[in-house]
Amino acid sequence: MDPEPKDVIVLGAIKKGAKKFDKIRDTTKIEPEELNSILERLEQRGLIGVTEKKGLFGKKVEIVLTEKGEKELDHRVHELNENWNQMLTLYKTGDKQKLQEYMDYNRSFLPMMLFFGVIDIMMFSMMLSLIGAHMVDYVPADQVPEGATEEAAEGDSGDAGGMDDGGFDIDIGF
């Protein structure tokens, strides 16, 4: 995956409240060495800053977004929404080739779309089914959200969850 999308994912994790290195690592699932490099790059660009606070157990270091970082992140999320809307338009027209070309060209955006919740997993699964692809063809397996069903993760929405009648299988916990 390109380094820049991971930069944006790290900015998003910080905005969502991950202010310590370990929390950012856990949220983004980025290896420590790479995460350290990303954080250094973001700090050099003025998108994040480091604050020190005094706590009960000594000084506490937190990573925060700068105003410039907030603006950059908002701009990127807006772009992601525009890309998702374009994908929806292509899906609705039923043009498999154009949808696949668009998804191939914008492959690096898809993990960010998942991270920020821009993608509707079920709609994305239907798009993948239309072009005969699997989610792991476009998103690294470790980036697939936990909330994604196994069928969506594999891009297999064609069997309606194993039911003959095309209905939904709802587990209400009894």
C-alpha positions as CSV (number, residue, x, y, z in Angstrom):
1,M,0.0,0.0,0.0
2,D,1.2,3.6,-0.7
3,P,2.6,5.4,2.3
4,E,0.3,8.4,2.0
5,P,-2.9,6.5,2.7
6,K,-1.4,5.1,5.8
7,D,-0.5,8.7,6.8
8,V,-4.1,9.7,6.5
9,I,-5.2,6.6,8.5
10,V,-2.8,7.6,11.3
11,L,-4.2,11.1,11.3
12,G,-7.7,9.6,11.5
13,A,-6.7,7.4,14.4
14,I,-5.3,10.4,16.3
15,K,-8.5,12.4,15.6
16,K,-10.6,9.5,16.9
17,G,-8.7,9.7,20.2
18,A,-5.6,7.5,19.9
19,K,-3.0,9.9,21.4
20,K,-0.3,7.4,22.4
21,F,1.9,5.4,20.1
22,D,0.6,2.0,21.3
23,K,-3.0,3.1,20.9
24,I,-2.3,4.4,17.4
25,R,-0.5,1.1,16.5
26,D,-3.4,-1.0,17.8
27,T,-6.0,1.1,16.0
28,T,-4.2,1.2,12.7
29,K,-2.5,-2.2,12.8
30,I,0.7,-0.6,11.4
31,E,4.0,-2.2,12.4
32,P,5.9,-0.1,15.0
33,E,8.9,0.8,12.8
34,E,6.6,2.0,10.0
35,L,4.4,3.8,12.4
36,N,7.3,5.7,13.9
37,S,8.4,6.7,10.4
38,I,4.9,7.9,9.5
39,L,4.6,9.9,12.8
40,E,8.0,11.6,12.1
41,R,6.9,12.4,8.5
42,L,3.6,13.9,9.8
43,E,5.4,15.9,12.4
44,Q,7.8,17.3,9.8
45,R,4.9,18.3,7.6
46,G,3.3,20.1,10.6
47,L,0.2,17.9,10.7
48,I,0.8,16.6,14.2
49,G,2.4,17.8,17.4
50,V,3.6,16.3,20.6
51,T,2.4,17.6,23.9
52,E,3.8,16.8,27.3
53,K,1.6,16.8,30.4
54,K,2.4,16.0,34.0
55,G,0.6,13.0,35.3
56,L,0.6,11.0,38.5
57,F,3.4,8.7,37.3
58,G,5.6,11.4,35.6
59,K,5.3,13.2,32.4
60,K,2.8,12.0,29.8
61,V,3.4,12.4,26.1
62,E,0.4,12.7,23.7
63,I,0.3,13.1,20.0
64,V,-2.3,15.6,18.8
65,L,-3.4,17.0,15.4
66,T,-2.5,20.5,14.5
67,E,-5.0,22.8,12.8
68,K,-3.2,22.1,9.6
69,G,-3.6,18.3,10.3
70,E,-7.3,18.8,11.0
71,K,-7.8,20.6,7.7
72,E,-5.8,18.0,5.7
73,L,-7.8,15.2,7.2
74,D,-11.1,16.9,6.6
75,H,-10.1,17.5,3.0
76,R,-9.0,13.8,2.5
77,V,-12.2,12.4,4.0
78,H,-14.2,14.7,1.7
79,E,-12.2,13.3,-1.3
80,L,-13.0,9.7,-0.1
81,N,-16.7,10.5,0.0
82,E,-16.5,11.9,-3.5
83,N,-14.7,8.7,-4.7
84,W,-17.3,6.5,-3.0
85,N,-20.1,8.4,-4.6
86,Q,-18.4,7.9,-8.0
87,M,-18.2,4.2,-7.3
88,L,-21.9,4.1,-6.4
89,T,-22.8,5.9,-9.7
90,L,-20.7,3.4,-11.7
91,Y,-22.3,0.5,-9.9
92,K,-25.9,1.8,-10.5
93,T,-25.2,2.2,-14.2
94,G,-24.2,-1.5,-14.3
95,D,-21.0,-0.9,-16.2
96,K,-18.7,-3.6,-14.8
97,Q,-15.7,-2.6,-16.8
98,K,-15.7,1.1,-15.8
99,L,-16.4,0.2,-12.2
100,Q,-13.5,-2.3,-12.1
101,E,-11.2,0.2,-13.9
102,Y,-12.1,2.9,-11.3
103,M,-11.6,0.6,-8.4
104,D,-8.2,-0.6,-9.8
105,Y,-7.1,3.0,-10.4
106,N,-8.2,4.1,-6.9
107,R,-7.1,0.9,-5.1
108,S,-5.0,2.8,-2.5
109,F,-8.2,4.7,-1.3
110,L,-10.2,1.7,-0.4
111,P,-8.5,0.8,2.9
112,M,-8.9,4.5,3.9
113,M,-12.6,4.4,2.9
114,L,-13.0,1.3,5.2
115,F,-11.1,2.9,8.1
116,F,-13.2,6.1,8.0
117,G,-16.5,4.3,7.5
118,V,-17.1,5.9,4.1
119,I,-17.8,2.5,2.4
120,D,-21.1,0.7,3.1
121,I,-19.7,-2.9,3.4
122,M,-22.8,-4.5,1.9
123,M,-22.9,-2.2,-1.1
124,F,-19.1,-2.7,-1.5
125,S,-19.7,-6.5,-1.4
126,M,-22.4,-6.1,-4.1
127,M,-19.9,-4.1,-6.3
128,L,-17.3,-6.7,-5.8
129,S,-19.8,-9.4,-6.8
130,L,-20.7,-7.5,-9.9
131,I,-17.1,-7.4,-11.1
132,G,-16.4,-10.9,-9.9
133,A,-13.8,-9.9,-7.3
134,H,-13.1,-10.5,-3.6
135,M,-12.5,-7.8,-1.0
136,V,-9.0,-9.1,-0.4
137,D,-8.3,-8.4,-4.1
138,Y,-8.6,-4.7,-3.2
139,V,-8.0,-4.4,0.6
140,P,-5.3,-6.2,2.6
141,A,-6.8,-8.8,4.8
142,D,-5.5,-7.1,8.0
143,Q,-7.4,-3.9,6.9
144,V,-10.8,-5.6,6.6
145,P,-12.9,-4.2,9.4
146,E,-14.0,-6.6,12.2
147,G,-17.7,-5.7,11.5
148,A,-17.5,-7.0,7.9
149,T,-19.3,-10.4,7.6
150,E,-17.4,-13.3,6.2
151,E,-19.5,-13.1,3.0
152,A,-18.6,-9.4,2.5
153,A,-14.9,-10.1,3.3
154,E,-14.8,-12.7,0.6
155,G,-16.9,-10.6,-1.8
156,D,-19.5,-13.5,-1.9
157,S,-23.0,-12.0,-1.5
158,G,-24.5,-14.1,-4.2
159,D,-25.9,-16.9,-2.0
160,A,-27.9,-14.8,0.4
161,G,-26.3,-16.2,3.5
162,G,-27.0,-19.8,2.6
163,M,-30.8,-19.4,2.6
164,D,-32.9,-20.6,-0.2
165,D,-35.6,-17.9,0.0
166,G,-33.2,-14.9,-0.4
167,G,-34.2,-13.6,3.1
168,F,-32.0,-12.6,5.9
169,D,-30.7,-14.8,8.7
170,I,-31.0,-12.9,11.9
171,D,-29.6,-14.2,15.1
172,I,-31.5,-12.6,18.0
173,G,-29.4,-14.4,20.7
174,F,-31.9,-17.0,22.0
